Amino acid sequence: QAQFVESGGGLVQPGGSLRLSCVASGFTFSNRAMSWYRQAPGLEREFVASITSTSSSTYYAAFVKGRFTISRDNAKNTVYLQLNSLKPEDTAVYYCYTGGSNWGQGTQVTVSS
């Protein structure tokens, strides 16, 4: 079954940057589109970004507005999310996902001065 290990979160000041990583296993990574979602306290999980299996196309939620970049390395079974120009409202647990019912533990991103 699909498993995900997210990392790279932390505490950062407004305007700062982080690079999140997600190592996936249990399925053929290079055949699957990958997504990032996030969940802030008290809110539902929401879509952030996705990337096709060959990296030919990427998609972003409207609130990203050019600040985040999703990428992947199929040789490493890893998907990345570069977060730039972070805002306090970006504070959330970030998860990678490829469909189905399996989610990882996520990685906490806290944006605060």
N, C-alpha and C positions, 0 to 999 in steps of 0.2 A: 504494500500500500504506500501511497505517497507520503513522504515525510519532508519537512522543511525546517531548516535551522537558520533563523534570522539573526543578524548581528549588526553592529555599527551605530546603534543609537546612543544617546547620551544627553547631557545638558549643554545647551548652546545659547548664546545671547541672540536677541533679535538681529536679523541681518546676517547671521552666521551660516555655516554650511556643515553638512554631514553626508557621508556616503554609506548607505545601507547595503548589506549583502544578504543573500539568501542562497544557501546550498540545499539543493533538492536531491532526493533519492527515492527509489522504489518505483520508478517509471522511466520511460525513455524521454529524457528531458528535451532532447533535440527535436522531438516530434510535437511538442506542446507549446501553445502560447502560454505566457506567464503574465501575472498581474500583481500589482501591489494594492492593498487595501489599508485603511487605517480606522481606528476606533478611539474616539475621545471619550473621556469619562461622562457617563450619562447619555451618550448618543449611540446611534446605531453604526455599525461598521459601514464604511463608504469606500467606493472605488476611487483609486488615485491615478493609476496608469496601467497600461498593458503593452505587451510587445509580442509580435508574431514569432513563430518558431525559428524563422530564418533572419529575424531582425529587420525584415523588409518594411514593416509598418509599426508605428507606435501610436498610442492613443492616450489622451490625458483628460482628467476631469477639468471642468471649467475653472475651478479655483486655483489650479496649478499656475496658469497664466505665464508659462515660459520659465518658471522657477525650478522645476524638477526635470530630470532626465532619466528615463529608464533605458537599461542596456542589458546585455546578457553575454555570457561566454559558454557556449555549448560544450566546449572541451572540459570545462570545470564544473558543469552542471550548476552554474551560478547565475542568478539574476541580480542586478544592481539597481539602486535608486539614488541618484545624486540629488541632494536637497540643497538648494541655494536660496539666499534672501529669505531665510526662515522668519516666520511670524509667530507670535504667541498662540494664535489659533491653529497652528500646525501641530501643537502638542497633542500627542496621541500614541497609541501602540500601533506599530506598522507591521503588516503581515504580507507575505507573498502567498500566491494562490494559483491553482491551475484547474479549478473546477472540482466538483464532488464535495464530500463532507470533511475532508482532512485539512486542518489548519495547523500551523506551527505555534510556538509560544509567542512569537512576535518580538519586536525590539522597541523599547520605550524611547521616544523622542520628546524632550522637554525643552521648550523655547521660553526662556525667561531671563530677565536682567537681574 
